[in-house]
């Protein structure tokens, strides 16, 4: 994650993270990305079932019963292991996690073990009653997917009325005092809605939004042609920066983040270098703490059937299964060549990639998203095709 509000709008200083020793168990949620130990945040896709039909779903979810999900007891065993391992956060996802009846029980169990519990949901099932239940659990955050305004969102979700039900969920969470935010996956069809989404943030007093760059995986792998061009991505990141600055200028301290494209960090730094060199130096220090893409390091995924993946976009590759080995053992086992490579990827990037091998931002980007490189080039260690920095910006003086 790259925090536009944190970096560009000065809501976080390097000293904020240093005050906690950069220990993931001590850091507040908004500083967790700057941890030094990089204990993994774990996405647990508790179910593959979903009541919507999102065109960019990485889980290929359907509204049917699946028989291969971890049981409640197996889930609690997983949570026990994650707590002992020191994982700071479990993100309950799906499919649609609220279609799993024991989700409240599992989330409550996680919080009882000292793990911050958050959910990623389409929001359509968060009634007033469910919002009260989620409040009782002690969730740290509810992220609700909204991929555009009404017409655009419902087209992507594949179900009419999904926008109105998601907005109702936001209001139900706010009524119960639950921190709630939006999740927006950027593509050619919804980028035009971004200004209206910022207006919605202001009108509804929504405190947080994550803008996700498109990752080519699952149903999203068929959307490669729906991704923005590199120049369009640059323009969009500038729009996000400008609108975030406008909100903060009005005293609306909305947390705005981008996800799944770590060249956003150097891009923000380079813009600040022109506008505010003093702040740029502080931002560079924060980016160095962040350490770039953390797939297989500080970010992992457990699937509904117990399979362990580098992140939620790697359904085609599993390191093992928590039914057979503990997550903590699987995560530390570098006998798997992909696991070893992800944990120490720079030598492999320098051998296989062109731009990454010659990029001065490699230490703050860490090679960006490997699954996109694999999807486009058939090589996990090739350049990420979504990197939009120019050869001058990466410091590469060869003809690319």
N, C-alpha and C positions, 0 to 999 in steps of 0.2 A: 504494500500500500504506500502511496505517496500522498501525504497530506498537504493539499494546496493551502488550506487555511492555516495549518501548522507552520508551513515554510514561508509562503508568500505574505501572509497576513500577520506573521510574528506572534502567533498564539502559543508557540513552544520555543523555548531557548535551550541550547545545549546543556546549560546548568540544571534544567528541570530533570533530565534523565540521570545526570551524574549524581544528583542529590540522593537517589535511591541505589546508587552503586550499579545501576543498569542490570539489576537482578530481576528476572521476569516474575518471580513470586512476590516481589515488593512493588513493582511498578504499577501505577494506575493504568487502566485500560487504554487511555489515549496516548500513553507513552510506551506501550508494550513493543512496538515495532523497533524501538531503540535499545532493546535488551542486549546484553553482552553474551549471555549463555545460550540464547536461541533455543530454549526448550520449545518443543513443537506445539503450536496451536493445531488442534485436530478437528477437522471436519468429519463428523460422523453422519453419513447418509443413512438414517435409521430405517428408511423405507424407500422402495422404488415407486410405490404407488403415488399417483397424483390425480387431482380432480380437474386439472387443466391440461392443455395440449400445446405447450410453448414450443415455438418453432426452433429455438436455439438451445433446447434442453440437452445437457451433457449426459443425462441419465436415461434417455430413451423411455421416460416414464409413461405409464398408461393407468387408467382408472380400473385396475383389475387386482385381484388378490395375488400376491407373490408368496411362495411357500418357503423361500430360502433365507428369510431374515433372521438375524440374531434374536434369541428369546430374551425376555426381560432379565432373567438371571445371567445369561451370557453377557448382556449389556452392562449389568452391574459389575460383573467381573472385569470387563474392559475399563469401566470407570475407576474401579479400585486400582488397576494397574496404571492408568494415566495419572491418577492422583499421586501414587507412590513415585512415579517417574518425574513428577514436577511439571506436568503440562499445565499451563496457566488458564487455558480456555478450551472448552468444547463447544463447537458450533454445530447444533443439531440441524440437519438439512435433509433433503430427500432426493427425489420426489417431493411430496408435500409432507413435512414432518408431522403436522397435526392430524394427518390421516391415520397415524399410529396411535392407538388408544392409550398406550402406556407412556406416551411422550411426557406428560406432566410428572409421572412417577420417576422416570429416568432423569429428567432435568432436575427435579428436586433432590434426587440422590447425588447428582454431581455437585450441586451447591452445598450439600451436607458434608461433602468430602473436601470442601475448600476450593473447588474449581469454579471459575466463572462460567456460567452457562448462557449462551445466546442462541437464538434460533433464526434461521433464514427461511422465510415463508412467503407464499403468494398472498397471504392475508385474508383470503376469502372465507376462512373458517374461524376467524377471530371475532366471535360474537361478544356481546357485553359480558356474558357468563364466562366465556373462555378467557377474556382479558382479566377478569377477577382471579381466575385460576393461575394464570401466568404471573400475576402480581404476587400471589401467595407463595409461589415457587421461589421467588427472588431472582428472576432472570436479570442479567446485566443489561441486555439489549435485545430488541426485536427488529430485525431487518426485513422490510417488506418490499418485494420486487414490484417495480412500476416502470415499464419500459416505454413510456410516452404518455401523452394525454389520452383521453377516453378512447377515441377511434383507433389510434395507433396501438395503444396497449392491448385492447381487446383483440385486435388482429394478431398480435404476437402471441397472446395467451390462448387464442383459439376458442375463447368462450365469451359471449356477449355478457356484459355486466361485470366483468372481472375488475375493471377500473373502479367502479363505484363501490364494490365490496372491499377492495383493498384500501380505498380512502376511508371507508367506514371503520376498517380495522385500525388505521392510524389514530382515528379519533377515539376509538374504544380504549386503545393503549394509553393515550394521553390522559383520558379521564381517570384511569387507574394509577397514573403517575409512573408508568413504565417508559423508560427511554426507548424511543422508536425512531427509525430512520428509513430512508428509501434506498433501493438498489436499482441501478439503471444500466443496462448493457447497450453500449453505443454501437450503432450500425447505420448504414446508408438510409434506412427507412425511418429512423426515429431521431436522427441528429437535429432535425428541424424543430423538434419539440423541446429541446434543452432550454431555450429562454422561458417557455411557459412552465417548465418544471421548476425553474428558479422562482418564478412568480408564485407557484404553488407552495414552495418551501416557506416563502414569506407570508402568504395568506393564511396558511395552516399552522404557522409557528413550529415547523418541523426542524429539529435541531441538527440533523445529520443526513448526509447523502453520500453514497459511494457510486462513482461512475466507473463501470467495468469496460475495459477494452475487450473486443471480441476475441475469444480463444477458439481455435479451430479444433473442436472435439465434440463427440456425441452428435446430436442433430446439428450443432454449430459447425461441424466439419463440412457440411454441405453449404455453409454460408460464407465460405472464403470470398466469394465474389460480392458478398454483401458488406464486407469490411470497407472502412474508409480508405481512400488513398493516403499515402504518407503526408502529402500536403494538406489534405482535408483533416487529418489527425492533428497536425500542428495547429491549424486554424481552430479546431475544436478545443484543444487544450488552452489556447489563448482565450477563447470564449469562457471556458470554465474559470480561468484565473480572473478575468475581468468581472464576471458576474459575482464571484466570491468576494472580490474587493468591494464591489458596490454594496453587497449585503452588509459586510463588516463596517463600511462607511456609514451605514444607517443604524449601526449599533446592534444589528442582527448577527450574533456570533455563531453562525451555522458552521458545523464541521463538514468540510468538503474534501473528499478523498478520491483519488483515482486508483484503480486496481488493475493488475495484470499487464502493465507495460512500464518497466522501470526506467526507461529513458525519459519519462516525465520528470524525474528528479533532476538530472543534468539540464534539461530544458528550462525548468524553473530557475535553476541556479544561473544559467547563462542570461536569462531575461533580467534577473536581479542584478547581475554583474553590470548591466547597462544602466539600471535604474537606481540601485542602492548597493554599492559595493560593500559597505560595512555589513549589511544584512546578508549579502551573498556569502561572505566568509563564514558566518554563523550557520547558514544553510548547508554549506559544504561539510561542515563538521557533523551536522545532523545526518546528512546522507551517508557519511562514512560510518556512523553508528548504525544506520539502518542496514547497510551491507547488501542491499539489492535483493534480487529474487532469492527466495528462501525455500523453494520446492525441495523436499527431501532433507531439509535441514531444520528450519524453524516452522515448517508448515507441512502437514501430512493429512491423509484421508483414510478413513475406514469405511468400507462399503457396507451395504445392508446385509450382505452374506458373510461379513467378517474379513474380507480381503483388504489388505493394506496396500495403498497406492501412494506414489510420490505426492500427488495432490488430487483434487477431485476431477481433473481433466484427463487422468491417465487410466481410464477404465481398462485399457487393453494391456496393462502391465501390473502385476501384483508381486510384492516382495514376500508374501506369505499370508497366513490367515490366523486371526486371533483365536479361532477355535482350537488351533493346534499349537501356537506359540504366543507368548505375550507380546503385545505391541512394542513394549520397551525393548525386548530382545530383538525383535525384527528390525526396529528402527536403528539399533546400534550395530547391526550385522553388516559389515562392509565386504563380506565375501560375495555379495551380489554386485556385479560390475556396474549396474546402473546406480545403485545406492552409493557405491564408492565414488562414482563419477560425479554425481550430484553434490556430494559433500566436498569434493575437491575438483571443481570443474574447469578451473582456469587453464591448467596445462592441456586439457582436451580441447578447449576452445581455441587455444593458440595453435594447436596442431590441425584443426579441422575448419575453423571459421576464418573468414577473411577480414571483415570489418571488426569483429570482436577482438581478433588477435592484435589489431593495430589501434584499438580504442583506448584513449586515456581515461575513460570512465568505467573501465571494467571492474575496478574495485568497488564502485558505488552502484553498479548495475548488476554485476555477477552474471552477465550473459543473458539477462532477460528470460523469456519463456522458452524452455527447451521443447515443450510439446508442439509449439507452433513451428519450430524449425524442423522437427521430425515430420509433421504433417505436410509441409511444403517441399522440403528437400530430401526427405527420407533419411536424414542424418540428425540424430539427437544433438550433436555438437556443432552443427552448422549455425550460421547467423540467424537470429530471429528476424523473419521477414517484416515484422511490424515495427522495427526500429526506424524511426523517422528522422534521426539526427543526420545532418549532412556530413560529408567527409571532412569539411573544415571544422565542424563542431566536435567531431570525435578525434581530431588531430591526426588524421590519416591523409598523407599527402600524395598517395599513389592514385592512379586513375582507376576508379571503381566502375 
